[in-house]
Amino acid sequence: MLLVVLTIMMAGGCKQSSSPKSASPQDTFKPTGGIADLVYNPMRSDGTLDSSYLPILTWKEEIFDFGAVFEGDIVTKDFYFTNTGTAPLLILKATSTCGCTIPEWPSTPVQPDSTGSIKVKFNTLHKPGLQSKEVTIFANTFPNQSKITIKGKVDTKN
């Protein structure tokens, strides 16, 4: 009996449509206003990019030079960006190259033509000398990664 049920389930689960629909290069995404709009894949089946509905992360500045500070200081910088695309932008995650650098990003989607910011805090304790810390931002953009950098010189206290 169990073998019969499994056979029926496998046969029913493997059925394919006799005429699969493939996307043509002329197809464009039609937003529904749902969560699926935030994870839209802009690559068409022919390898071209559909940019008609895509968030675009445009930075005001990507590199911040904080100059010279003393060891133990905490440097904070807000990196401002604008969504210059046509779809809501969602930052999924931001990671740094070091535990001394902590990014904070918005948890809600940034609408087209709206601005947002990522706050980066760099703790200079035990980090003397020239420093350059990179933060990688993962978003629903294409490509899905961008980078911002905080750099400067950390002097030891005498």
C-alpha positions in Angstrom: 0.0 0.0 0.0 2.8 2.4 0.9 4.6 1.6 -2.3 1.4 2.5 -4.3 1.0 5.8 -2.5 4.7 6.8 -3.1 4.5 5.8 -6.7 1.4 8.0 -7.2 3.0 10.9 -5.4 6.2 10.7 -7.4 4.3 10.4 -10.7 2.1 13.4 -9.9 5.0 15.5 -8.6 7.1 15.1 -11.7 4.6 16.2 -14.3 5.8 19.0 -16.6 3.7 21.3 -18.7 3.6 20.2 -22.3 4.3 23.7 -23.5 6.6 25.6 -21.1 6.4 29.4 -21.4 9.8 31.0 -21.8 10.4 34.7 -21.3 11.1 36.8 -24.3 13.4 39.7 -24.3 10.4 42.0 -24.7 8.9 40.8 -21.4 9.1 43.4 -18.7 8.4 43.0 -15.0 5.0 44.2 -13.8 5.2 45.1 -10.0 2.4 43.8 -7.8 3.3 45.8 -4.7 4.2 42.6 -2.8 7.3 41.3 -1.1 8.2 39.5 -4.4 8.9 42.9 -5.9 11.9 43.2 -3.6 13.6 40.1 -4.8 12.9 40.5 -8.5 15.7 39.0 -10.7 16.4 41.4 -13.6 18.2 38.9 -15.8 16.1 37.7 -18.7 16.4 34.1 -20.0 18.5 35.4 -23.0 21.0 36.9 -20.6 20.0 40.6 -21.1 19.2 42.9 -18.2 15.6 44.2 -17.7 16.3 47.6 -16.0 12.7 48.8 -16.3 12.0 47.9 -12.6 15.2 47.9 -10.6 16.5 49.7 -7.5 19.8 51.5 -8.0 22.0 52.4 -5.0 23.7 55.7 -5.7 26.2 56.9 -3.0 26.8 60.5 -2.1 30.3 59.4 -1.2 31.9 55.9 -1.0 35.1 56.7 0.8 35.4 58.7 4.0 38.9 59.8 5.3 38.6 60.7 8.9 42.1 62.2 9.1 44.1 61.6 12.3 42.5 60.5 15.6 43.9 59.1 18.8 43.8 55.4 19.6 40.6 54.6 21.6 38.5 57.1 19.8 35.3 56.0 18.1 34.8 57.4 14.6 31.3 57.5 13.3 30.2 58.3 9.7 26.8 58.3 8.0 27.1 57.3 4.4 24.1 58.7 2.5 22.6 57.1 -0.6 19.7 57.6 -2.9 17.6 55.0 -4.6 17.8 56.3 -8.2 16.0 53.3 -9.6 12.4 52.5 -10.2 11.8 49.8 -7.5 12.0 49.8 -3.7 15.6 49.2 -2.5 16.1 46.8 0.4 19.4 46.4 2.1 19.6 42.8 3.2 22.9 42.9 5.1 26.1 44.9 5.7 29.3 43.3 6.7 32.7 44.7 7.6 36.2 43.4 7.3 36.9 43.7 11.0 34.9 43.4 14.3 36.1 46.9 15.1 33.9 48.3 12.3 30.1 48.1 12.9 27.6 49.1 10.2 23.9 49.9 10.9 21.5 50.0 7.9 17.8 50.7 7.4 15.5 47.7 7.8 12.7 49.0 5.7 12.7 49.5 1.9 13.9 52.8 0.5 11.4 54.0 -2.1 12.6 55.3 -5.5 13.9 58.9 -5.4 14.3 58.6 -1.6 17.4 58.7 0.5 18.8 56.6 3.3 22.0 56.1 5.2 24.3 53.5 6.6 26.0 54.5 9.8 29.5 53.1 10.3 31.3 53.1 13.7 35.0 52.3 13.8 36.6 51.6 17.2 40.2 52.6 17.0 41.3 50.8 20.2 44.4 48.6 19.5 44.4 49.9 15.9 47.4 52.3 15.6 48.7 53.4 12.2 47.1 53.8 8.9 43.6 52.2 8.7 41.2 51.3 5.9 38.1 49.5 6.8 35.7 48.3 4.1 31.9 47.6 4.5 30.1 45.5 1.9 26.5 46.2 1.4 24.2 43.4 0.1 20.9 44.7 -1.4 18.3 43.8 -4.0 20.2 45.8 -6.6 22.1 44.5 -9.7 24.9 43.8 -8.9 23.8 42.9 -5.4 27.0 44.2 -3.6 28.5 47.6 -3.2 31.3 48.8 -0.9 32.0 51.8 1.3 35.3 52.6 3.0 36.3 54.5 6.2 40.0 55.3 6.4 42.5 57.4 8.3 45.4 57.4 10.7 45.2 56.4 14.3 47.9 57.9 16.5 48.9 56.4 19.9 48.4 58.5 23.0 51.6 59.5 24.8 
